[in-house]
Amino acid sequence: WVNLCCRMAPKKKKGSWSFKPWKSSYVAQNKERCLEETRPLQTRGCCSLVGSTEVYGGAFQLFLRSAKVYSMAHPKMLPSGNPTWKDYEKKSKVFMEPEGIYFAKIAGGKTILPKELLPEMEGIKKLMKKDGDLQCEEDLAQAIAGGSGYCQVRMKEPLCCCAAEDLDDELDEMQCLEMACAPKGSRVHLVAEGLKDQMDGPIIVGWKTIWPDPYETCPQRHKNFVKVPVSPVQGREGVLKSCDRKVTRSLGSVFHRVRKTMELCVEADFELPCPAGKVMYRMIKGSHIAGNEFSCPAGLKSNLPGDPENDSRCKCD
């Protein structure tokens, strides 16, 4: 601890051999060596970066191999100057130094080593709005204790980076792409899986095809597109062309004197959203950039909540 190397020495009166430590405001002449300390940790420590929740939507925690603390008398901690011995005794929270990083863990248990993490530190500092050292929320004792527990980068969602031009609202996300795997026809025959009676009327629980999903053999991902599931109940993804079978259901409670009825189509032909030979895909506007786990390169938008370059339209899947 800082105060272990910086014990305050009292003034001595001439002819007096009495020693009463901590009773004087006199500060030792060798105080300058006690203004900061970098301590190697026998066991790994854990640092939660200050402000990380606002930026990443969760705590940004790193394992440390060493921890740096300042005396509260240090100019960094006391810009006004004129410290007292009490300022020398108190210690700051831990500051994170690049050489003190042990490693980081992200969702899924993947380990990010310093050689992969350090190139991103400037981007992380920019997001944290820090020009100098990054500070931890823990003091030295808390950092040491946290190293044996759960210490992980908890992001709201994986980092996604997007070019500004790809986020143009005029671009149609849904596109019919010509694919060899596409069905030869443009209609599909569907049957309702079941009905569920409710006070305001029955609803169809789901649909199943008489024959396999026409898009089943097509890849889920194609370039920067993802396949859109065929669903006849979602507006643009299927249009009812003809009904082959209907059922009648009563509305309201059995206690009602007059009960209304309604018809539901439970077997029908639907027009696929794309013509024969094409498959409906949704354009992915962003991408996970290899080697960039925590910050997007300059000039790109991101999905990070606290990033000045955040854009809610930036999505990778």
N, C-alpha and C positions, 0 to 999 in steps of 0.2 A: 504494500500500500504506500501511497505517496508520503503520508505523515511518518512512516517508519524511518525514512531516510532524512527526515526534515524535522527533528525534534527541536522545539524552541528553547533557547538557552536564556535563563533570567540574568538580570544585571546583578553583580556581586558588589556588596559594600566593602570598603577597605577594612581589613581586620576581621571580617566576618567569614566564617566557614559554613554558615547555614546554606542549605540548598532547598529551594522551594520551586520545583518545576511548575510551569503553566500559570505562575502568578504575576508574570510581567508581560508587557506588550512588546518587549525587545525581541527582534527577529535575528536569528543566527546569521553571521556574515556569509556562510556558505549556502545560503538559501537558494541561489540561482540553480544549483544542481537538482533541486527538488521540485522544479516547476512542472516537469513532465516525466512520465515513466512508460516504457514499453515492456510489458511482462510476457515472457514465453509461458504458455499454459501447459501444465503437465498432462491435463486431459483437455480435449477439445472444448471450446466455448461456443455459445450461440449468440448472434447479434441480430436484433430486429431493427431494420433501418427506420429511422424517424421519418414519418410522412409517407411510408410505403403503402399503407392501406388506402389513402386517398388516390394514389397513382395507379396501383395494381388491383385494387378491390380486395386485397388480402395482405397479410403480413409478409414482407420480403425478409426471410431469415437466412443467414449464412453461418456456416461453421467457421470458427476462428482457431488459428494455431497460436496467435499472440494477441494481446489486447493493449491498447494505448489509452492512458488516462492523463488528465492535466490537473494540476493544483488549481483551485478556484482563484488563486492569486496570479495565475498566468495571464499575460496581456490578452490572450485569446478569449479567456473567460471573464476577465475584468478590464475591459478597454479603458475605463475611467482612471485606472491606476490607483496608487495609495492603498495597497493591500494591508491587512492586519494579520496577526498570527492565526486568527481563526480562518482567514481565507486560505492560508497555507495548509491548514489542517484538513479542510474539506476537499473532496475529490469530485471530478466531473463524471458524467456517464462515459461509457467506453466510446472511443472513436475508432472507426475501422480504417486500417491502412491496407493498401493492395498486398503488401508482403505478409500481412497477417491473415489473409484468407486461406482457409484450409480447403473447403469445397462447398458446393451447394447441392441441394436435392430439390427436384421439381416433381410435380404430380406424376404418378406412375413409378416413382422410385429411381428415376434416372439421376445419375450423379454428374454434376458439371464441375470439372477440374479448373484450378486457377488459370491454366494456360488458355482455356476456352472462355473463361469468365472475364479475365482482365481486359481483353480488347473491347469489351462492352461497357467497361466501367465509366467511360466518359459519357456514353449515352444514358446510363443509369443516373449519373450525376446531373445531367441536363434535365431529366424527368423529375428528379428530386429538387431541382432549382438550387443546386449547391455548386459553388465554384471550388471549394476546398474539400476538406475531409468529410466523409459521411459519418454521421453520429448514430449510435445505437440507443435504443430505449432503455437498455439495461446498464446498471453499474457493474463493477468488476465482479462482485460476488454473484449477482444475478446471471451474468454472462457465463460464469463457470458452472453454475448450477444448471443452467438451461442446456448446456452441451450434452448432458446425458438424457435429455428428454426429446420431445417432438420438435424438430428444427427443420423447417422446409419452406421453400418459396411457394406461397399460396396465392395464386393469381385467380381472378374471377373467371377467366377463360384463357386458353393458350393464346400467345401473342399472334396477331394477324396484321400484316402490312399490305397497304393498297396504294396504287398509283392514283393520283387525284383524277386523272382523265377517265379511269375505269369506274368512278363513282358518279358519273353523269346520270342524272335522273331520267334523261331521255333514252338511255340505253334500255332495251327490252331484256329483262333478265331471263324470261322464258323463251326458248328458241327451239324450233324443230330442226334437228340435225339429220342429214342423210347418213344412214348407217346400214351396213350389210346385214345386221341382225334384226332390222326393223320388220314388222309384219307386212305381208303382201296386201292385206286388206285394211280397211279403215274403220271397221265396226267390230264390236265384241258383244257376246251374249252373256248377260249377268243375271244371277238369281239372288234374291234377298236371303241372307243367312237367318234372319229372325225378326220378330216384331216385339216391341215393348210398349204396353199400354200405359198411358199417362192421362191425367185429368183433362188436359187440353187436347188429347188425341194421341193415337199410336205413332210411334216412330220406327223407322227401319234401323236395326242394329248394325248391319253391315251387308256387304255384297261379296259374292264369290263368282268366279267365272266358270262357265260350263267347260271351257277349255283353258289351258294354262295361260298365265299372264303373258300377253303378247310382247312385252318388253323384257321378259325374264332372262333371256340369253344375252341381253345387251349389258355392257360394263356399267358399273355404278358410277365410276368416274371416267371422263373422257376429256383429256387436256384440262382446260380450266372450267369444266362443266360437271355437274352432278345430275344423275338421272332423277326425273320427277315421277313418283309413283302414280299409277293410273287409278283414279278415284272418281266414280261417276257422281258422287254427291258433293263435289267441290267445284261447282260452277264451270270454270273454263277448262277443267280437266276431263270433261265428258259431257256430251249432250244427248238427252233421251231422244231416240228417233222413232221407236215403236214399242208398244207395250203388248206382251203376249199373255199375261195373266194378272188379274187383279183380285184383291180380297177386300171384304167389307168389314169395318169395325165400328162399334158404337162409341159415342163420346159421352163423357160424364159418368156419374155414379149410378148404380142400380137403383138408388133411392129416388132418382129424378123421375117425375111423372112422364115427361116427354124427353126421349133420348134421340139425339141426332146420330146420323151415321156418316161415315166417310169411306171413300175408296182409296186404296193404296196399290200402286203398281209394284209387284214383287218379282216379275220376270220380264226382261226387256232387252232390246238391242240399243246399245249406246254407240254414238259416234266418237271415235278416238280423237284426242286433241290435235293430232298431227295426221297428215295424209299418208297414204300407203308409201312405204319405203323410208319413212322418217320417224324419229323418236323425240319425245319432249325432254329437253334438258334445261337445267337452270344454270346460268352463268355465275361462277364464283368470282367475286370481285377482288378478293385478296389472296395472299399466299403466305405460308410459313417459310420464312427465308432461312436456309441452312446456315448454321453458325450464329444465328441471332435469336437468342432465347428470350431476352428481356427488353430489348429496345429496337425500334425500326431504324433503318438507315435514314440519313437526312433526306428530306424531300418527299418522304412517303407518309401517308396517313396511317393511323393505328386504331386498334379497338380498346386501348387502355383507357380506363375511366378518367384518369387525371392527366393524361398527356395533352399538351396544348395542341398537338396535331391529331387529336382524337376525332373520329368521324363514325357515327353510329351505323352508317351504311357499310362500313368496312367489315366484311365477314368472310371467313375462310371455308365454311361448310354450311 
